Amino acid sequence: MLLLILGFIVGGFVIIMGGGGAALYLGILTLVAHVSPSTATATSLYASIPSLIIGAYSHYRTGNMKFNYGNKMLITAVPFTIIGTILSHYISSKIYSWLIFLVFFCLGLQIIYQSFGKKKASKKMNPNRSYLFGVLSGLMVGIAGMSGGGPVVAGLLLMGLTMPQAAASSSYVLIVTSIVGLFMHATTGHIAWGAGSLLLFGAIIGAAIMPRVLARFDQRKVTKILRPTMGIIMLIMAFTSIF
């Protein structure tokens, strides 16, 4: 029951923030279900994929998806997911933690500055920067079994999309990278089917409900609240990655 409830909460929250929740599932599986890190890595991706699919469809119905940005991210995200999986056998966890810290810290500061800084700070970035954020997302999925939503959403926000648009556009990108990551990690780690399925079912319900709730509100007001929230979350994730 606890895993179902946690799955519902994570699935609903992360889908409106544009993530897949694999990093959170990773923590739940190791702390609550007490599974090994290698098993948790593969299982977290397994638990996040169905809710991503449901959430992406719900987002698509709202008309917020910007395929032009997402497709550019996929071009680099997919191959770097494979590269990241290969590199994961050679990169120490300490080095990876500091790399994640630098990425999340810099992106979090940029988003917060864009939210509260001067108007000139909200100037849109070149859409070609999507390739760079795709690389970061792919490496996160491949190396650590995360869904890689942080860099994707951060990049879309920095390029001028509203929070609902960024969440919608990132959801279908993460479906592809998570499937590739699951396939790659499943070859080196087992999947905890029982615990993973409980999280999965809860997440599906949360992911199906939240995008429709979000669509009922004014996008400008939603972005005004969720953009700085995303920045703060990324700063928190930055510091938790090294402690």
N, C-alpha and C positions, 0 to 999 in steps of 0.2 A: 504493500500500500504506500509506503514511504517513497519507493522508487517511482510509482505511478504519479504521485503528487509532484515530486521533484521534476519528473519528465514534463508534466503539464506546465509547470511554472517556467522552466527553462525553454521549452518549445514555444510557448506564447511570447515570452519576453524577447528572446533572441531573434525571432522572425520579424518583429517590428523594428528591431535594431539592425536588421540586415545580416545577421550571422547565422551560422548553422548550429552553434552550441556545442560543438565537439570538445572544445577546451573545458567547458563546464561539466559535460558528461564524463570527461576524463577524470576530473577531480571527484565526482560523485562515485564513480566506479571503484576508484582506489580507496577512498575514505569510507564509503558506506557499504559497498559490496565486497570490499577487500580482495580485489582481483589484482593480478600482477600487472606491472606497467606495460609489458608487451601485449598482453591480452586486452587491457584497458584501451590501448591505442587503437586497435582494430575494432573493438566493440563500440567505442565512442563514435566512430565514423558510421558504423552500421546503424546505431540508434538515431543519428542525425539525418540520414538521407531521406527516409519517408516523410518526415515533418518538413524538410526542405521542399520536397515535391509538392506536398499539399499547400504549403505556404506560398510557393512560387505561383501556383495556379490561382490562389486567392488574390495575390498581388496582381497577376495578369488581368483578372476580371476588373480590377479597379482602374486599369489603364495607365499605371505609373511606370511600367517597364520601359527603359531606354536601351534598346538592344544594341545600338551603335557603340555605346560605351562598354557594355558587357562583352560583346563579341571580341573587341580588341583586347580585353583582359584575358579572355579564354585562350587566345593565340599563344600567349606566353605562360599562362597559369598551368596548362595541361603538361607541356614538356618539363617544366620546372618542378611539377609534382613528382614526376618520375625521377628526375635528377636528385631531388631532395631525399627521396626514399633511399636511393643508392648512397648518398652522402651521409645519411643517418648512421650508417655503420662505422663511419670514420670520425665524425664530429663529437667531441665530448659534450656531455650535458651542461657543463659549466660555460663553455664557449657559446653554446647555443642560447643559454639563458641570457647572456649579456648581449648577444645579437638581437634577441627579441626585445630586451629592455630598450635598446637604442631605437629600434623601429617604432615601438609603441609610444615611447616617450616623445620622440620628434613629431609623430603624427598627432598625438594627443594635444601637444602644445599648439600645433598649427590650427587644429579644429577649434580649440578654445579661443585662440587669437582671432580667428575668422568670425567667431560668434560674438565676441565682445569688443574687438578692436575697431579701428577706424574703417570707414566704408571702403577705402582703397584696398583693404586686406581681403575683401570678398571678391576680388577680380578673379574671373574664371581661369583655370589652368588650361593649357593645351590638351585637347582630348587624347593626343598621342602619348601623354603621360600614363594613360591607362595600361600600356604595356609594362611599365615599371611596377605598378601596383599588382599586376597579374603575376609578375615574377615573385614578389614578396609573398603573395598568397600561396602560390604553388609550393614554395620552399617550406612554408609553415605546415601545409598539409603533408608534404612528403617527409619532412624531418621529424615532426612531433605528433602527427596524427590529429592536428587541429583542423577545423574546417576552413581556416584562412579568411574568415569574414572581416576581420579587423582592417587589414590593408585595403580590401576591396571597397568597403563602405567609406573608409577615410578618404580614399582617392576620389570616389564619386562625389563626396561632400565638398572636397577641395576644388573639384572641377565645376561646382556651381549647382549641382542637383539638390533638390529638397530632400529632407529625410525620408519621406515615403517613397520618392523616386529612387533614392540610393538603396533603400531596403529591398524594394522590388527588383531592381536591376541586379543586385548582388545575389539574390536568392537562386536564380537559375545558373549563374556562374558557379556557385558553390555546389550545386547538384553534380555537375560534371567533375569538378576537382575532387569532391568527396568520394565519388564512385571509383575514380582512378586510384585515389589514396587507399580506399578500402581494399581494392584488389591487390595493390602492392604490399600493404601491411599484413593482409590475411595470409600471405605466404610465409611470414616469419612469426606470426603470433596467432593464437587461437581466439575464437570469439566466444564470449560468455553469453550464450543464447538466452538463458533465463533472465538474467539481470538486464541485458541489453534490450530484450523484447518488452519488459515492463517500462523502461524509460521510453522506448519507441512509441508504445501505445499512448502514453500520457502526452508525449510531445506532439503526436499527430493531432490530438484534440485541441491542444493549445495553439498549434500553428494554423489550424483551420479557422479558429474563431477570431484571433487577434487582427489579421489584416482587414477583415470586414468591419471590426470595431474602429480601427484606425481610419478607415475611409470615410467615416461619418463626421470627422472633424476637419476644420480648416487646415490645409497643408502648411500655411505660413506659421500658424500658431504651433502646430505639431513640431515643425522644424525648429522653431525658436526654443522649444523646450528640449527636444531630443538631440539636437546638434551638440550643445555644450555637455549634455549628459553622456553622449558618446565619447567626447573628448576626455571627460573625467574618468569614464570606465577604462579607456585606453591607458591613462596614466596609472590607474590602480593596477591594471594588468601588467604594466611595465615593471612596477616595483615588486609585485608578487612573483614575477618571473625570476627574480634574483634572491629571494628570501625563502 
